[in-house]
């Protein structure tokens, strides 16, 4: 055995805090971290690759790459799985784990929030560390030295966190789970072996819920009212009783019927003794007035608590029985029925499924509201549009779901000042007050720490909208009802990274948005629904992209009920691969205009490449006085196809100015009208202002 000691040593060095700290001895195992299995694919958001006008180009690509990169990714995943198989078969043996003792309980905690560190861990220039959540809360300013924090990873601490594995504090009660240290607190919130206390006042017995039920049956059986699941039982409750204990005959589960006398009547709540993270039981409580002229009925789910609460919060839901319902004797007879997990009324089964899946590691509101859990993945501004629609839909009174977490790209340097900034989705979520600890920013969607956090959330559906990372098989296996992608094309047309740009470049008259399940093949999943849209011949790709994602948001919200009840998966339409076309990502090398092509081709290219990477052209400037020639590079911003009779001049390459536009002669005796241009390092200007600045010099197309 080896000790890992962090504290006051003989050399006099120790923790920075001189106040003696609590000592926490944990059974911790150091293991070699697993090899990375998933490859991060770059260039999905093309708008983030250039310095200029990147906000306009954001979101033009999605979470896919070209087939070649997909094949390489699959090969790496297969190789990694093969390595894991070899390791598990015993061919290669790891050195035995080392048991360590932490004498400083804060060494692996975030110094700001004092919670266990989770990957990624960031550090400032002076070495102070913080978790992702705190970096967002302090607005990327280190509270210790005021230097920027949240941009540089602390790989050393991350490797320690990956290697350290701890056991649950409830090990003494029977829990044998082992997990990464950063998952310790999250696991213990929901551990089924959490200690529960006997509800009898003078009994101090404490153990796991199963052992507690056995103890109660052996020692206090007569102190409870016994019942069976799915069958009604009559409860005689006196007005002054504080509570009654109930025990189910088959599994021994203990329930507390809490009773509080108030001015208007008695507040009654049914609670189950058990770990707080356990799902609830559906129950119905009926109370009749003295003359039986009126009956009150209460239907809801139980909540679990590890011990008899001194004061049950009203937020758990309660049944108010008015004082006139109690007879003169002060004892009211009520009928209680507790359903087992699989036999309660059908109209409540959806709420039950939500309650069972909403036991998240973050104790989110879904557990309290019995709503289904949805995780959203997106990064650019168009993704924020989808997130806004989901927020609004989840806030509706009739909503059956809520956004449990958000996954987005890590902060990146944006704008001309190259300042580190969160993604548009992260910023929007923070502005809406979404909990920062539920915003995940993994560099790769296959990071094990991230996948562990996602599994703990138990999402039923994941929704992607221009997220920007390849989703590995390990990710796709987590949501029980699948991952749904908003793809801005009429699948199977334009599969790939740049569907909108390629469609505009091709001059299509109609496009649309598809809602499809995500599979490992490139945009090849079954299609849930499509929405068609006519394409104006002047609209630019960024504007069309925004419209398509707005329509996709509406389509998604309308189809969510069928996605959650499973009918969307059954009725989804398989794609016809024989009709598939590809939309490979745009490269800067494609941005040059060649005027030997027809004007319509060039006009479509200008519209398609608007924002990022833009379209560029070289023109020859000829001084009329001395015939001196110079080459000028222009960025072409806005164009339209002009009449053929606009081509003038003695030279077919002469550029003329007609009715506020620069007229470029193009192939096939066609003319391209350029309405806006941009010189290097300058702002966008009109063709008229640019022409006036030439002061009589001639222009020729190259």
KOLLOGU-626172 format. One record per residue (C-alpha): x negated, y negated, z; residue number from 1. Coordinates in pm, whole numbers. Example, Ala and Ser with C-alpha at 12.3 -4.5 7.8 and 13.67 -1.06 7.14 Angstrom:
2
> x; y; z; i
> -1230; 450; 780; 1 $
> -1367; 106; 714; 2 $
END
This chain:
702
> x; y; z; i
> 0; 0; 0; 1 $
> -117; -350; -79; 2 $
> 7; -674; 70; 3 $
> 81; -982; -133; 4 $
> 32; -1252; 129; 5 $
> 101; -1616; 71; 6 $
> 60; -1820; 384; 7 $
> -200; -1973; 617; 8 $
> -520; -1778; 553; 9 $
> -855; -1777; 724; 10 $
> -996; -2027; 481; 11 $
> -741; -2281; 601; 12 $
> -541; -2302; 279; 13 $
> -171; -2231; 283; 14 $
> 169; -2362; 185; 15 $
> 206; -2731; 117; 16 $
> 479; -2755; 380; 17 $
> 335; -2743; 733; 18 $
> 671; -2657; 888; 19 $
> 685; -2283; 967; 20 $
> 909; -2113; 712; 21 $
> 1146; -1824; 754; 22 $
> 975; -1494; 689; 23 $
> 1136; -1270; 435; 24 $
> 994; -923; 379; 25 $
> 1118; -774; 56; 26 $
> 1049; -436; -95; 27 $
> 899; -558; -421; 28 $
> 754; -357; -705; 29 $
> 504; -496; -956; 30 $
> 539; -341; -1299; 31 $
> 396; -410; -1641; 32 $
> 639; -626; -1842; 33 $
> 798; -458; -2141; 34 $
> 675; -545; -2487; 35 $
> 872; -807; -2675; 36 $
> 1118; -635; -2908; 37 $
> 1292; -916; -3087; 38 $
> 1150; -1155; -3336; 39 $
> 1254; -1519; -3332; 40 $
> 1337; -1640; -3680; 41 $
> 1249; -2008; -3754; 42 $
> 1410; -2257; -3984; 43 $
> 1773; -2183; -3921; 44 $
> 1855; -2544; -3845; 45 $
> 1679; -2711; -4131; 46 $
> 1762; -3054; -3995; 47 $
> 1513; -2999; -3714; 48 $
> 1215; -2943; -3945; 49 $
> 1164; -3296; -4075; 50 $
> 1099; -3630; -3910; 51 $
> 1338; -3842; -4118; 52 $
> 1716; -3817; -4124; 53 $
> 1716; -3488; -3936; 54 $
> 2040; -3562; -3755; 55 $
> 2223; -3571; -4088; 56 $
> 2076; -3239; -4191; 57 $
> 2134; -3059; -3862; 58 $
> 2343; -2749; -3875; 59 $
> 2298; -2691; -4245; 60 $
> 2163; -2346; -4167; 61 $
> 2299; -2079; -3935; 62 $
> 2173; -1787; -3735; 63 $
> 2052; -1576; -4026; 64 $
> 1736; -1548; -4237; 65 $
> 1660; -1391; -4570; 66 $
> 1687; -1016; -4620; 67 $
> 1311; -972; -4619; 68 $
> 1282; -1118; -4269; 69 $
> 1580; -911; -4152; 70 $
> 1406; -591; -4267; 71 $
> 1087; -687; -4085; 72 $
> 1290; -756; -3771; 73 $
> 1462; -416; -3794; 74 $
> 1127; -242; -3837; 75 $
> 989; -411; -3526; 76 $
> 1298; -316; -3328; 77 $
> 1269; 46; -3438; 78 $
> 899; 55; -3350; 79 $
> 976; -90; -3008; 80 $
> 1248; 168; -2947; 81 $
> 1006; 442; -3049; 82 $
> 751; 311; -2801; 83 $
> 1012; 313; -2527; 84 $
> 1099; 673; -2614; 85 $
> 734; 775; -2585; 86 $
> 704; 602; -2250; 87 $
> 1019; 770; -2114; 88 $
> 910; 1114; -2236; 89 $
> 603; 1104; -2018; 90 $
> 342; 1103; -2295; 91 $
> 197; 779; -2162; 92 $
> 195; 725; -1786; 93 $
> 198; 387; -1617; 94 $
> 0; 335; -1299; 95 $
> 215; 379; -987; 96 $
> 394; 66; -859; 97 $
> 243; -131; -572; 98 $
> 454; -225; -270; 99 $
> 398; -585; -167; 100 $
> 509; -808; 120; 101 $
> 596; -1174; 72; 102 $
> 513; -1376; 382; 103 $
> 611; -1705; 217; 104 $
> 975; -1670; 108; 105 $
> 960; -1982; -108; 106 $
> 675; -1879; -335; 107 $
> 916; -1750; -602; 108 $
> 1187; -2010; -543; 109 $
> 1247; -2331; -734; 110 $
> 1112; -2613; -513; 111 $
> 1403; -2839; -612; 112 $
> 1715; -2624; -567; 113 $
> 1546; -2360; -345; 114 $
> 1712; -2084; -549; 115 $
> 1511; -1790; -691; 116 $
> 1329; -1892; -1008; 117 $
> 1467; -1765; -1336; 118 $
> 1300; -1746; -1674; 119 $
> 1220; -1985; -1838; 120 $
> 1017; -2172; -1575; 121 $
> 886; -2517; -1666; 122 $
> 598; -2722; -1529; 123 $
> 495; -3086; -1551; 124 $
> 145; -3206; -1642; 125 $
> 47; -3192; -1274; 126 $
> 158; -2832; -1229; 127 $
> 485; -2882; -1041; 128 $
> 738; -2620; -1145; 129 $
> 1116; -2616; -1176; 130 $
> 1391; -2398; -1317; 131 $
> 1588; -2489; -1630; 132 $
> 1890; -2605; -1432; 133 $
> 1691; -2850; -1224; 134 $
> 1505; -2983; -1529; 135 $
> 1841; -3079; -1674; 136 $
> 1967; -3224; -1346; 137 $
> 1663; -3447; -1297; 138 $
> 1681; -3554; -1662; 139 $
> 1338; -3406; -1737; 140 $
> 1159; -3627; -1484; 141 $
> 953; -3446; -1221; 142 $
> 1078; -3553; -874; 143 $
> 730; -3503; -728; 144 $
> 519; -3713; -967; 145 $
> 769; -3866; -1218; 146 $
> 593; -3710; -1518; 147 $
> 800; -3532; -1787; 148 $
> 911; -3180; -1699; 149 $
> 1115; -2924; -1890; 150 $
> 906; -2901; -2206; 151 $
> 606; -2686; -2109; 152 $
> 660; -2329; -1992; 153 $
> 473; -2193; -1690; 154 $
> 379; -1857; -1836; 155 $
> 189; -1738; -1528; 156 $
> 492; -1761; -1299; 157 $
> 714; -1614; -1571; 158 $
> 488; -1309; -1594; 159 $
> 509; -1268; -1218; 160 $
> 889; -1289; -1230; 161 $
> 900; -1033; -1510; 162 $
> 674; -796; -1317; 163 $
> 829; -830; -971; 164 $
> 1122; -604; -906; 165 $
> 1318; -616; -582; 166 $
> 1578; -406; -410; 167 $
> 1915; -520; -282; 168 $
> 1939; -639; 78; 169 $
> 2231; -398; 111; 170 $
> 1998; -102; 67; 171 $
> 2061; -7; 428; 172 $
> 2431; 34; 339; 173 $
> 2362; 259; 41; 174 $
> 2276; 33; -256; 175 $
> 1988; 177; -460; 176 $
> 1980; -88; -731; 177 $
> 1644; -229; -841; 178 $
> 1620; -542; -1054; 179 $
> 1405; -836; -1148; 180 $
> 1349; -1076; -861; 181 $
> 1532; -1358; -1036; 182 $
> 1846; -1140; -1051; 183 $
> 1841; -1059; -678; 184 $
> 2072; -1334; -557; 185 $
> 2315; -1284; -844; 186 $
> 2337; -911; -782; 187 $
> 2392; -949; -410; 188 $
> 2689; -1179; -465; 189 $
> 2872; -892; -637; 190 $
> 2711; -586; -478; 191 $
> 2972; -320; -404; 192 $
> 2771; -218; -96; 193 $
> 2798; -559; 70; 194 $
> 2867; -512; 443; 195 $
> 3230; -537; 552; 196 $
> 3352; -582; 909; 197 $
> 3621; -388; 1087; 198 $
> 3938; -605; 1119; 199 $
> 4008; -483; 1474; 200 $
> 3925; -769; 1711; 201 $
> 3717; -578; 1968; 202 $
> 3535; -356; 1714; 203 $
> 3198; -475; 1585; 204 $
> 3150; -197; 1330; 205 $
> 2996; -320; 1003; 206 $
> 2909; -114; 695; 207 $
> 2993; -74; 326; 208 $
> 3360; -87; 229; 209 $
> 3388; 288; 164; 210 $
> 3231; 374; 498; 211 $
> 3448; 113; 669; 212 $
> 3766; 274; 532; 213 $
> 3651; 609; 671; 214 $
> 3566; 451; 1007; 215 $
> 3908; 285; 1028; 216 $
> 4084; 612; 945; 217 $
> 3890; 795; 1215; 218 $
> 3904; 530; 1489; 219 $
> 4201; 297; 1432; 220 $
> 4448; 483; 1212; 221 $
> 4748; 391; 1425; 222 $
> 4667; 19; 1406; 223 $
> 4777; -9; 1042; 224 $
> 5091; 24; 836; 225 $
> 5031; 298; 578; 226 $
> 5151; 290; 218; 227 $
> 5090; 440; -127; 228 $
> 4993; 256; -443; 229 $
> 5279; 195; -690; 230 $
> 5545; 261; -425; 231 $
> 5736; -1; -221; 232 $
> 5687; -20; 154; 233 $
> 5896; -214; 406; 234 $
> 5704; -461; 623; 235 $
> 5849; -598; 946; 236 $
> 5675; -926; 1011; 237 $
> 5737; -1138; 1318; 238 $
> 5725; -1511; 1274; 239 $
> 5444; -1554; 1529; 240 $
> 5226; -1264; 1400; 241 $
> 4890; -1385; 1272; 242 $
> 4836; -1086; 1045; 243 $
> 4918; -722; 980; 244 $
> 4675; -450; 872; 245 $
> 4777; -216; 592; 246 $
> 4595; 96; 471; 247 $
> 4646; 290; 149; 248 $
> 4681; 663; 212; 249 $
> 4479; 799; -82; 250 $
> 4159; 591; -95; 251 $
> 4184; 433; 251; 252 $
> 4159; 74; 123; 253 $
> 4233; -187; 388; 254 $
> 4456; -488; 323; 255 $
> 4539; -784; 547; 256 $
> 4880; -950; 529; 257 $
> 4787; -1295; 658; 258 $
> 5068; -1499; 815; 259 $
> 5056; -1866; 914; 260 $
> 5351; -2052; 1067; 261 $
> 5399; -2400; 918; 262 $
> 5664; -2671; 952; 263 $
> 5863; -2563; 646; 264 $
> 5812; -2191; 690; 265 $
> 5548; -1920; 691; 266 $
> 5259; -1895; 444; 267 $
> 5188; -1530; 360; 268 $
> 4887; -1398; 166; 269 $
> 4769; -1042; 94; 270 $
> 4391; -995; 112; 271 $
> 4180; -684; 58; 272 $
> 3885; -602; 284; 273 $
> 3592; -544; 49; 274 $
> 3303; -713; -135; 275 $
> 3407; -1059; -251; 276 $
> 3314; -983; -612; 277 $
> 3553; -689; -653; 278 $
> 3851; -720; -884; 279 $
> 4194; -768; -735; 280 $
> 4500; -546; -703; 281 $
> 4828; -664; -847; 282 $
> 5105; -682; -587; 283 $
> 5465; -794; -546; 284 $
> 5625; -926; -228; 285 $
> 6002; -971; -186; 286 $
> 6182; -1149; 97; 287 $
> 6558; -1182; 144; 288 $
> 6750; -1448; 331; 289 $
> 6952; -1351; 640; 290 $
> 7279; -1333; 446; 291 $
> 7102; -1175; 145; 292 $
> 7234; -1455; -74; 293 $
> 6885; -1541; -193; 294 $
> 6571; -1338; -267; 295 $
> 6219; -1470; -306; 296 $
> 5969; -1281; -521; 297 $
> 5592; -1333; -534; 298 $
> 5362; -1162; -787; 299 $
> 4987; -1212; -808; 300 $
> 4648; -1044; -758; 301 $
> 4475; -987; -427; 302 $
> 4139; -1141; -344; 303 $
> 3869; -953; -156; 304 $
> 3681; -1065; 153; 305 $
> 3420; -870; 355; 306 $
> 3576; -958; 690; 307 $
> 3898; -1082; 843; 308 $
> 3898; -1454; 759; 309 $
> 3962; -1704; 1034; 310 $
> 4136; -1931; 787; 311 $
> 4256; -1815; 445; 312 $
> 4216; -2099; 192; 313 $
> 4540; -2191; 19; 314 $
> 4353; -2195; -312; 315 $
> 4377; -1814; -309; 316 $
> 4752; -1841; -367; 317 $
> 5025; -1796; -106; 318 $
> 5388; -1697; -57; 319 $
> 5596; -1956; 133; 320 $
> 5891; -1804; 319; 321 $
> 6123; -2084; 442; 322 $
> 6212; -2082; 812; 323 $
> 6587; -2016; 748; 324 $
> 6490; -1679; 598; 325 $
> 6384; -1557; 943; 326 $
> 6676; -1422; 1152; 327 $
> 6736; -1514; 1515; 328 $
> 6522; -1223; 1627; 329 $
> 6227; -1384; 1452; 330 $
> 6141; -1071; 1253; 331 $
> 6182; -1061; 876; 332 $
> 6179; -746; 668; 333 $
> 5993; -773; 337; 334 $
> 5928; -528; 59; 335 $
> 5566; -495; -56; 336 $
> 5441; -304; -357; 337 $
> 5073; -280; -447; 338 $
> 4992; -140; -790; 339 $
> 4691; 76; -865; 340 $
> 4452; -46; -1132; 341 $
> 4613; 140; -1422; 342 $
> 4985; 130; -1349; 343 $
> 5098; -228; -1295; 344 $
> 5349; -403; -1529; 345 $
> 5240; -443; -1892; 346 $
> 5298; -817; -1903; 347 $
> 5027; -858; -1636; 348 $
> 4771; -623; -1788; 349 $
> 4598; -900; -1982; 350 $
> 4553; -1101; -1665; 351 $
> 4422; -792; -1488; 352 $
> 4166; -729; -1764; 353 $
> 4053; -1087; -1725; 354 $
> 4029; -1048; -1348; 355 $
> 3816; -735; -1386; 356 $
> 3580; -893; -1636; 357 $
> 3553; -1228; -1464; 358 $
> 3345; -1111; -1170; 359 $
> 3055; -1314; -1296; 360 $
> 2723; -1363; -1125; 361 $
> 2791; -1733; -1099; 362 $
> 3122; -1698; -920; 363 $
> 3275; -1902; -1199; 364 $
> 3632; -2018; -1204; 365 $
> 3734; -1734; -1435; 366 $
> 3737; -1502; -1135; 367 $
> 3983; -1728; -960; 368 $
> 4199; -1803; -1262; 369 $
> 4207; -1449; -1411; 370 $
> 4107; -1586; -1750; 371 $
> 3912; -1400; -2013; 372 $
> 3544; -1477; -2044; 373 $
> 3404; -1633; -2363; 374 $
> 3039; -1724; -2426; 375 $
> 2963; -1986; -2691; 376 $
> 2642; -2002; -2896; 377 $
> 2558; -2311; -3101; 378 $
> 2303; -2588; -3135; 379 $
> 2361; -2881; -3381; 380 $
> 2631; -3145; -3384; 381 $
> 2872; -2936; -3594; 382 $
> 2854; -2671; -3321; 383 $
> 2955; -2932; -3064; 384 $
> 3275; -2980; -3266; 385 $
> 3358; -2613; -3218; 386 $
> 3273; -2630; -2847; 387 $
> 3502; -2930; -2806; 388 $
> 3789; -2735; -2960; 389 $
> 3723; -2442; -2725; 390 $
> 3711; -2670; -2420; 391 $
> 4042; -2830; -2517; 392 $
> 4207; -2496; -2592; 393 $
> 4088; -2340; -2266; 394 $
> 4228; -2635; -2069; 395 $
> 4581; -2579; -2204; 396 $
> 4829; -2442; -1946; 397 $
> 4900; -2137; -2162; 398 $
> 4533; -2056; -2222; 399 $
> 4415; -1703; -2138; 400 $
> 4041; -1770; -2171; 401 $
> 3767; -2002; -2058; 402 $
> 3413; -2082; -2166; 403 $
> 3200; -1889; -1916; 404 $
> 2858; -1991; -2050; 405 $
> 2684; -2173; -2335; 406 $
> 2374; -2055; -2522; 407 $
> 2177; -2304; -2729; 408 $
> 1830; -2383; -2860; 409 $
> 1566; -2512; -2614; 410 $
> 1490; -2886; -2601; 411 $
> 1291; -3008; -2902; 412 $
> 1121; -3326; -3015; 413 $
> 1362; -3538; -3218; 414 $
> 1395; -3886; -3362; 415 $
> 1105; -4103; -3471; 416 $
> 965; -4127; -3121; 417 $
> 945; -3748; -3104; 418 $
> 1105; -3752; -2762; 419 $
> 1197; -3416; -2613; 420 $
> 1574; -3392; -2618; 421 $
> 1831; -3117; -2554; 422 $
> 2030; -2981; -2844; 423 $
> 2351; -3157; -2943; 424 $
> 2554; -2876; -2788; 425 $
> 2365; -2889; -2457; 426 $
> 2399; -3266; -2437; 427 $
> 2770; -3252; -2517; 428 $
> 2830; -2981; -2257; 429 $
> 2649; -3182; -1989; 430 $
> 2846; -3494; -2082; 431 $
> 3167; -3294; -2037; 432 $
> 3055; -3190; -1689; 433 $
> 2983; -2827; -1776; 434 $
> 2763; -2662; -1507; 435 $
> 2400; -2690; -1612; 436 $
> 2319; -2348; -1464; 437 $
> 2555; -2192; -1719; 438 $
> 2369; -2345; -2016; 439 $
> 2109; -2095; -2136; 440 $
> 1822; -2201; -2365; 441 $
> 1620; -1888; -2448; 442 $
> 1351; -1917; -2713; 443 $
> 1468; -1580; -2844; 444 $
> 1808; -1419; -2803; 445 $
> 1633; -1092; -2726; 446 $
> 1457; -1207; -2407; 447 $
> 1530; -951; -2138; 448 $
> 1581; -1211; -1867; 449 $
> 1842; -1386; -2080; 450 $
> 2015; -1060; -2173; 451 $
> 2031; -962; -1805; 452 $
> 2205; -1290; -1721; 453 $
> 2445; -1241; -2012; 454 $
> 2531; -887; -1904; 455 $
> 2603; -1010; -1554; 456 $
> 2860; -1254; -1695; 457 $
> 3042; -962; -1861; 458 $
> 3173; -1167; -2156; 459 $
> 3456; -1018; -2356; 460 $
> 3386; -1230; -2665; 461 $
> 3088; -1430; -2790; 462 $
> 3141; -1702; -3051; 463 $
> 2854; -1828; -3267; 464 $
> 2850; -2147; -3473; 465 $
> 2513; -2241; -3627; 466 $
> 2328; -2112; -3320; 467 $
> 1988; -2076; -3486; 468 $
> 1855; -1742; -3363; 469 $
> 1877; -1384; -3484; 470 $
> 2104; -1182; -3256; 471 $
> 1950; -840; -3181; 472 $
> 2147; -522; -3134; 473 $
> 2098; -545; -2757; 474 $
> 2286; -875; -2763; 475 $
> 2566; -754; -2991; 476 $
> 2634; -460; -2758; 477 $
> 2712; -684; -2459; 478 $
> 3052; -850; -2538; 479 $
> 3322; -584; -2508; 480 $
> 3534; -728; -2790; 481 $
> 3247; -826; -3018; 482 $
> 3076; -1140; -3143; 483 $
> 3263; -1370; -3382; 484 $
> 3084; -1606; -3621; 485 $
> 3214; -1918; -3795; 486 $
> 3057; -1905; -4142; 487 $
> 3112; -2204; -4377; 488 $
> 3185; -2011; -4696; 489 $
> 3444; -1774; -4837; 490 $
> 3268; -1449; -4751; 491 $
> 3129; -1241; -4915; 492 $
> 3025; -1546; -5118; 493 $
> 2717; -1739; -5004; 494 $
> 2583; -1513; -4734; 495 $
> 2275; -1659; -4572; 496 $
> 2119; -1963; -4414; 497 $
> 2246; -2247; -4638; 498 $
> 2595; -2162; -4768; 499 $
> 2724; -2518; -4791; 500 $
> 2415; -2659; -4963; 501 $
> 2403; -2379; -5217; 502 $
> 2775; -2406; -5289; 503 $
> 2749; -2782; -5350; 504 $
> 2437; -2730; -5561; 505 $
> 2634; -2485; -5776; 506 $
> 2908; -2745; -5819; 507 $
> 3190; -2528; -5684; 508 $
> 3539; -2675; -5690; 509 $
> 3661; -2465; -5398; 510 $
> 3496; -2332; -5085; 511 $
> 3610; -2258; -4733; 512 $
> 3526; -2120; -4391; 513 $
> 3538; -1760; -4273; 514 $
> 3584; -1611; -3930; 515 $
> 3400; -1279; -3918; 516 $
> 3262; -1031; -3669; 517 $
> 2883; -1030; -3645; 518 $
> 2694; -714; -3738; 519 $
> 2323; -648; -3787; 520 $
> 2349; -689; -4166; 521 $
> 2336; -1045; -4298; 522 $
> 2686; -1201; -4275; 523 $
> 2836; -865; -4368; 524 $
> 3082; -817; -4081; 525 $
> 3458; -767; -4125; 526 $
> 3645; -1091; -4194; 527 $
> 3919; -1192; -3950; 528 $
> 4051; -1490; -4150; 529 $
> 3955; -1746; -4415; 530 $
> 4056; -2108; -4476; 531 $
> 4017; -2250; -4829; 532 $
> 3925; -2610; -4912; 533 $
> 3896; -2808; -5236; 534 $
> 3559; -2974; -5292; 535 $
> 3546; -3335; -5412; 536 $
> 3277; -3398; -5674; 537 $
> 3128; -3683; -5468; 538 $
> 3119; -3527; -5120; 539 $
> 2777; -3453; -4974; 540 $
> 2679; -3131; -4800; 541 $
> 2654; -3272; -4444; 542 $
> 3003; -3422; -4471; 543 $
> 3144; -3101; -4617; 544 $
> 2974; -2899; -4344; 545 $
> 3138; -3112; -4074; 546 $
> 3480; -3068; -4237; 547 $
> 3436; -2692; -4267; 548 $
> 3337; -2652; -3903; 549 $
> 3631; -2868; -3798; 550 $
> 3861; -2638; -3996; 551 $
> 3676; -2338; -3859; 552 $
> 3741; -2461; -3505; 553 $
> 4115; -2470; -3568; 554 $
> 4102; -2128; -3731; 555 $
> 3910; -1984; -3436; 556 $
> 4151; -2121; -3175; 557 $
> 4449; -1984; -3368; 558 $
> 4293; -1638; -3390; 559 $
> 4161; -1610; -3035; 560 $
> 4474; -1434; -2901; 561 $
> 4438; -1157; -3159; 562 $
> 4064; -1136; -3091; 563 $
> 4122; -1095; -2718; 564 $
> 4398; -836; -2753; 565 $
> 4187; -631; -2996; 566 $
> 4420; -653; -3296; 567 $
> 4175; -874; -3487; 568 $
> 3915; -597; -3481; 569 $
> 4170; -346; -3609; 570 $
> 4304; -571; -3887; 571 $
> 3976; -733; -3995; 572 $
> 3905; -702; -4368; 573 $
> 3581; -525; -4468; 574 $
> 3375; -726; -4715; 575 $
> 3324; -613; -5074; 576 $
> 2945; -603; -5096; 577 $
> 2959; -583; -5476; 578 $
> 3092; -941; -5482; 579 $
> 2838; -1079; -5236; 580 $
> 2616; -1374; -5328; 581 $
> 2323; -1508; -5127; 582 $
> 2250; -1859; -5001; 583 $
> 1879; -1865; -4914; 584 $
> 1745; -2144; -4700; 585 $
> 1644; -2474; -4859; 586 $
> 1274; -2559; -4887; 587 $
> 1116; -2905; -4924; 588 $
> 956; -2797; -5252; 589 $
> 1302; -2781; -5410; 590 $
> 1373; -3147; -5340; 591 $
> 1210; -3288; -5656; 592 $
> 1438; -3394; -5941; 593 $
> 1352; -3299; -6298; 594 $
> 1524; -3531; -6545; 595 $
> 1508; -3284; -6830; 596 $
> 1807; -3119; -6659; 597 $
> 2162; -3237; -6720; 598 $
> 2299; -3521; -6508; 599 $
> 2567; -3301; -6347; 600 $
> 2304; -3054; -6226; 601 $
> 2099; -3335; -6072; 602 $
> 2406; -3501; -5919; 603 $
> 2506; -3175; -5749; 604 $
> 2152; -3131; -5621; 605 $
> 2151; -3480; -5468; 606 $
> 2479; -3403; -5291; 607 $
> 2357; -3062; -5175; 608 $
> 2022; -3178; -5039; 609 $
> 2155; -3494; -4871; 610 $
> 2025; -3545; -4520; 611 $
> 1754; -3281; -4519; 612 $
> 1535; -3236; -4719; 613 $
> 1677; -3504; -4949; 614 $
> 1596; -3539; -5318; 615 $
> 1292; -3718; -5454; 616 $
> 1191; -3854; -5793; 617 $
> 883; -4018; -5940; 618 $
> 923; -4317; -6170; 619 $
> 674; -4517; -6371; 620 $
> 667; -4893; -6305; 621 $
> 541; -5094; -6605; 622 $
> 436; -5457; -6566; 623 $
> 566; -5646; -6872; 624 $
> 288; -5905; -6851; 625 $
> -21; -5685; -6857; 626 $
> 135; -5342; -6929; 627 $
> -18; -5211; -6607; 628 $
> 144; -4887; -6495; 629 $
> 191; -4745; -6145; 630 $
> 376; -4445; -6008; 631 $
> 646; -4495; -5747; 632 $
> 814; -4224; -5538; 633 $
> 1182; -4271; -5461; 634 $
> 1424; -4085; -5245; 635 $
> 1754; -4059; -5430; 636 $
> 2042; -4104; -5186; 637 $
> 2368; -4144; -5378; 638 $
> 2450; -4071; -5743; 639 $
> 2730; -4008; -5988; 640 $
> 2747; -3880; -6343; 641 $
> 2761; -4169; -6591; 642 $
> 2898; -4198; -6944; 643 $
> 2665; -4077; -7218; 644 $
> 2668; -4418; -7390; 645 $
> 2480; -4566; -7092; 646 $
> 2151; -4442; -7237; 647 $
> 1981; -4752; -7378; 648 $
> 1637; -4878; -7474; 649 $
> 1382; -4794; -7736; 650 $
> 1234; -4514; -7524; 651 $
> 1450; -4224; -7417; 652 $
> 1280; -4236; -7074; 653 $
> 1371; -4598; -7004; 654 $
> 1569; -4657; -6685; 655 $
> 1830; -4931; -6719; 656 $
> 2053; -5117; -6475; 657 $
> 2424; -5118; -6563; 658 $
> 2717; -5220; -6343; 659 $
> 2531; -5192; -6014; 660 $
> 2359; -4861; -6087; 661 $
> 2019; -4742; -6205; 662 $
> 2087; -4528; -6512; 663 $
> 1844; -4238; -6559; 664 $
> 1841; -4061; -6897; 665 $
> 1876; -3686; -6843; 666 $
> 1872; -3366; -7045; 667 $
> 2146; -3294; -7295; 668 $
> 2187; -3667; -7368; 669 $
> 2353; -3723; -7030; 670 $
> 2311; -4011; -6786; 671 $
> 2276; -4012; -6407; 672 $
> 2384; -4323; -6217; 673 $
> 2180; -4381; -5901; 674 $
> 2366; -4602; -5653; 675 $
> 2136; -4588; -5348; 676 $
> 1762; -4526; -5310; 677 $
> 1502; -4529; -5035; 678 $
> 1137; -4627; -5063; 679 $
> 880; -4453; -4840; 680 $
> 895; -4598; -4489; 681 $
> 1188; -4825; -4578; 682 $
> 1560; -4824; -4515; 683 $
> 1819; -4709; -4765; 684 $
> 1901; -4985; -5013; 685 $
> 2143; -5035; -5299; 686 $
> 2037; -4996; -5658; 687 $
> 2109; -5365; -5717; 688 $
> 1876; -5479; -5436; 689 $
> 1605; -5244; -5559; 690 $
> 1640; -5367; -5919; 691 $
> 1619; -5731; -5810; 692 $
> 1295; -5653; -5630; 693 $
> 1131; -5536; -5953; 694 $
> 1123; -5893; -6087; 695 $
> 1135; -5799; -6451; 696 $
> 920; -5486; -6438; 697 $
> 1035; -5187; -6640; 698 $
> 1108; -4841; -6504; 699 $
> 1056; -4510; -6680; 700 $
> 1164; -4167; -6564; 701 $
> 889; -3907; -6521; 702 $
END
